[in-house]
Amino acid sequence: LAGEERQRILGGDTWNLSVCVLSKTGMIKDGFRFIDLFCGIGGFHQAMASLGGRCVFASDIDKECQKIYKQNYGIDVVGDITKVDAGEIEPFNVLCAGFPCQAFSHAGKQMGFKDKTRGTLFFDVAEIIRRKRPKAFFLENVKGLLIHDKGKTIQTILKVLREDLDYFVPDPQIVNAMNFGVPQHRERVYIVGLRKDQNVTEFTYPAPTDKTKTFADIKGEKTV
């Protein structure tokens, strides 16, 4: 995909949410460094880079995603996040993590934290936050996270982020990509956090900006 096409597809809801958070910290003006955990092919990267951020670390266990990410952004992607020593990650300001959703998805078995392969990876993210203390973080998952185990799972996550890690974390919200210029009905829950020395005490999620895009608006002219 050409740069402009890729930005239209991958920016969307993540870009608008990023503007809302980072504008409160001054990082868009001053520049910032971010890490991209469970990076896939770079949805968070597209949003952060377009706002002036520089990626200093990316991780995903999927080999094909690693190849595409390297082709798109020139960054070597580290594999298994559970084997990463947080102390070896370069200093950064923003953490992005679309941690695995299969354990919480309606399409899966909904084992949650009992899924020892994927359900507990949130705690690896939390450990990196604890050790590196970024100014802000963005976490993303399927909307089923909010009701999994009758709401106990999300309450555990919020307790860790708010009490154990001591971040300002507004209530999570479901955001649909189709409301932000992306021709896909894709509902995801976002959890944002800001370090308390940023002096942010209130936060409003972005309002829809563009509900009109269709696939015809973004498809390329050449057959791939």
Buried (B, 14 or more C-beta within 10 A) or exposed (E): EEEEEBBBBBBBBBBBBBBBBBEBBEBBEEEBBBBBBBBBBBBBBBBBBBBEBEBBBBBBBBEEBBEBBEEBBEBEBBEEBEEBEBEEBEEBBBBBBBBBBBBBBEEBEBBBBEBEEBBBBBBBBBBBBEEBBBBBBBBBBBBBBBBBBEEEBBEBBBEBBEEEBEBBBBEBBEBBBBBBBBBEEBBBBBBBBBBEEBEBEEBEBBEEEEEEBEEEEBEEEEEE
